[in-house]
């Protein structure tokens, strides 16, 4: 069976659209000289709390720790620059879900689902309020999320989600009145559960808020080891840092704790960014409400408008490379960028005159339950979190609060959650990890071509609770 994205697109159109495309995140490129720099670590130091990692999780951790105890000495170190990795490259979707969607949460923690969804919405509302209160320039828009069906079997999936209270079901005509694509068969709109943000601005503005709250930030300071020294923790990062407590927020990069290294794998995601659309071009597709959009396939696209009306277009190919490495060479994948362009023009043939200004990629930290997991080490003086699987822009703030609860030994409603107390099954070593992941990707593609029907591989993974449902 052929899907909508298997159709042919004139290669000349693809060539023209990508001919002047620059490699690199449009979000980081647009910051340019306005992107602040922080000093390198000049010598050994001591602090009350050390945060390792300058992405969203680390920044929220440091900020909230400083807010909770202004007298504490708090240090954040980053191996490269603030927001250079996932936090500066993602789509900027701030989703309320802490569980990578309702269905994933329901399948794993059915007794906690209502509480998890309430906590997720509370976290999203709190993030919006905090950004406003601190005066952070992040281009925040509470647009809601539009899910679209592009294959007949997906229509019933959206209808069932609407029946379960997850949003308003939209017929073909209703959804195309909001955003006009000939591929759309139905839609599901939830106005409350998603916001859009400029992800790179969010990172640099959080860093600014951290420094204003008294946090010391050091860039180009890669941490290489963590070990207990008496009642304290020593982190090697060019110079030794001695801290009473440490939070590891290293996302997709190899954990400093051996026990955590098999729990995540890096999966590469690829993105295009168009030139700014004119008012006339936007009128052709009727995109007036600026909703975030995602289609309903196993291999799915996500897309949204930036503040200057560029379309960010990403997803579909999620690529794992043998060996679990994070390698910049994996970001150069011309056939994936060409596939993305083809799918863009299949979705919006009205925009055949649009060109892509940017193409980029980055690694997502994926675990076997598709959402964050936490842990502690060295008698509770070290806490960590990983595994956001592409929905970390909002969940990172919640995760940071959990890390602070754990590292300070606080019993809270968050730490009592089974989601927080449990861990996913680890991935096997190579070559089994690569064989299993590639077989799963093949199976998901096959399901998309067979009206969503899951084969024996996917059904087995479902029974084992290993996720892989999107």
Secondary structure, DSSP 8 states (H G I E B T S, - for coil): ---GGGS---HHHHHHHHTT-EES-HHHHHHGGGS-------S-EEEEEEEE--SHHHHHHHHHHHHH-TTS-EEEE-SSSTT-SGGGTS--EEES-SSSSHHHHHHH-TTTHHHHHHHHHHHHHHHHHHHHHHT-----B---EEEEE-SHHHHHHHHHHHHTTSSEEE-HHHHHHHS--TT--EEEEESSSEEE--HHHHHHHHHHHHHHTT-EEE-S----EEEEETTEEEEESSSEEEEEEEEE--TTS--SSGGGTTS-EEEEEEEEEE----HHHHHHHT--S--EEEE-SSS-EEEEE-TT--EEEEEEEEEE-TTS---GGGG--HHHHHHHHHHHHHH-GGGTT--EEEEEEEEEEE-TTSS-EEEEETTTTEEEEE--TT-HHHHHHHHHHHHHHHHTT---TTTTSHHHH--------TTHHHHHHHHHHHHHHHHHTTTT---HHHHHHHHHT-----
